[in-house]
Amino acid sequence: MNQLKALTICCLIIFLVAPGVLAADQGGYVSGRLGACMLNDASLSEPGFSYTINTEYDMGLGLGGAVGYDFGIWRVEGEVAYRINDVDSFSAFGIGLQGAGDINTLSTMANAYFDFENQTAITPFVGAGIGFAKVSANDWSVAGIRIGSEDDNVFAYQFFLGLGVSVTERLMLDLVYNYFATSDPEFGITEAEYDSHNISFGARFNF
């Protein structure tokens, strides 16, 4: 919870300061990215039970698009992103069983970035964002026995670390690492976890 409070305060400061920062390269932009989503193994728990069920996922897909404004060294944007991972297995009491189904998130985020501008065509950047996500568990089953489908709307947050490569005055190609996580979604009476590491390639077109 302290981490979430610190991130929220950080993002609010960025959004307040960014409009006052002026530089030569200002203007709107659109961006898109596509890459791999590596969802961390998660624990499922239910009230009144002392045990947890561990869930493992396969590597999945992530994609997103954003519309933003570049203030020169600061950027702010609104982003919509989608991530999906297949369920690999479930385990409890040292016993593992084959799993099936998938888990996906559809997120709407407000992001802010700081660009480390320099005299080269490569611009490192860092960023953070907050927003909301719909986390959906679809057609889950254990050893062929169907569990069902559930979804929940939760708070979401993320961090970015990346490199932008200038191709033209208007086009930038991005290589981005992104940590994305949510507060614990609840599927019926089952409390789950969601956090992921993402590597993606993207393009940014400045107006």
Salt bridges, closest charged atoms under 4 A:
GLU79 OE2 - ARG33 NH2 2.69
ASP115 OD2 - ARG75 NE 2.90
ASP139 OD1 - ARG146 NH2 3.44
ASP174 OD1 - ARG204 NH2 2.70
